[in-house]
Amino acid sequence: MSDYAFFRKQFMPLSEAKIGVLTHALHYGTACFEGIRGNWDSKQERFCIFRIQDHYKLCQLTRELVERSGYQEDVYIRPLAYKSSETVGVRLHNLEDDFLIVVTTLPPYLDTENGVRCCTSSWRRVDDTMIPPRGKICGIYVNSALAKTEAWENGFDEAILLTQDGHVSEGSGENIFLVLGGKLITPPSSDNILLGITRDTIMKLAKNELGIDTVERQVDRSELYVAEECFFTGTAANVAPILEIDHRPIGTGKIGKMTAKLQKLFAEVMLGRNPKYSDWYYLVSPKAVTA
Ligand SMILES: Cc1ncc(COP(=O)(O)O)c(C=O)c1O
């Protein structure tokens, strides 16, 4: 079992996939990535690669990579498209492109069982007029990294970033939802969020399974403080309850009812166990893994 890469059109152990030190993307952040979950279902002994076709179209390549890795635990699949020319000079034109995929293991990113403590970041979320926030563009993640480390150094688990005009945008690597007045609310795409696939999944599960519509609207910082419930969503984070923001308990300070229901529904679909959502599942069987 080992981390594996598809690099320069070949499969290889990750330790053999190397790029030159002058690679454009390394210096200027000129790359974009995806993050895809391969959830290992130990009961069914298979992976459910979740909503792969909504992330990208390279299903067969990804299947082969997961098979070659030999893992039988949750994996994280990281495709990266990048400017590969080994040259100095800030631009996007007249550069070569390349593409790679890495498969590695996925330790828990946030504490989904006990919930997380957050702060409002002193850093503001990058605006659409600066770098398109809809994409996972590598350079943009310096913004996320500044916010995450500031939060961590101040003793919090995660940061919540506001927009330039002070509305709630999202976490450093997650979308955010709140329950306020019994309504499920999440910031709109116009507030510089990444339009997450987990966000979309939760909105669909809330609608289909609980009959709850999600309101996409601008959210004030102080609405977070008076919310009954709050949680993050993301491929790495899954559904992570937020129990405290800026030292203020959210609701009862415990995992809320709606959050718990959505966590349960999400746990089923991410393992490919609810047949109603079979379009979301790309199953890799153990036979293929050991073949
Ligand atoms: C900045 C940011 N927001 C939100 C998300 C959640 O998106 P998804 O649910 O597609 O993983 C991510 C995931 O990497 C992210 O990096």
The ligand as an SDF file (V2000), in Angstrom:
LIG
                    3D

 16 16  0  0  0  0  0  0  0  0999 V2000
  -12.1480   27.1560    0.0240 C   0  0  0  0  0  0  0  0  0  0  0  0
  -13.0550   25.9660   -0.0060 C   0  0  0  0  0  0  0  0  0  0  0  0
  -14.3660   26.1310    0.2490 N   0  0  0  0  0  0  0  0  0  0  0  0
  -15.2230   25.0920    0.2360 C   0  0  0  0  0  0  0  0  0  0  0  0
  -14.7830   23.8020   -0.0330 C   0  0  0  0  0  0  0  0  0  0  0  0
  -15.7750   22.6560   -0.0480 C   0  0  0  0  0  0  0  0  0  0  0  0
  -15.9570   22.2020   -1.3560 O   0  0  0  0  0  0  0  0  0  0  0  0
  -16.3350   20.6630   -1.6380 P   0  0  0  0  0  0  0  0  0  0  0  0
  -17.5720   20.3910   -0.8790 O   0  0  0  0  0  0  0  0  0  0  0  0
  -16.5250   20.6010   -3.1290 O   0  0  0  0  0  0  0  0  0  0  0  0
  -15.1870   19.8530   -1.1730 O   0  0  0  0  0  0  0  0  0  0  0  0
  -13.4220   23.5820   -0.2990 C   0  0  0  0  0  0  0  0  0  0  0  0
  -12.9280   22.2510   -0.5900 C   0  0  0  0  0  0  0  0  0  0  0  0
  -11.7590   22.0250   -0.8400 O   0  0  0  0  0  0  0  0  0  0  0  0
  -12.5420   24.6920   -0.2930 C   0  0  0  0  0  0  0  0  0  0  0  0
  -11.2390   24.5200   -0.5380 O   0  0  0  0  0  0  0  0  0  0  0  0
  1  2  1  0
  2  3  1  0
  2 15  2  0
  3  4  2  0
  4  5  1  0
  5  6  1  0
  5 12  2  0
  6  7  1  0
  7  8  1  0
  8  9  2  0
  8 10  1  0
  8 11  1  0
 12 13  1  0
 12 15  1  0
 13 14  2  0
 15 16  1  0
M  END
$$$$
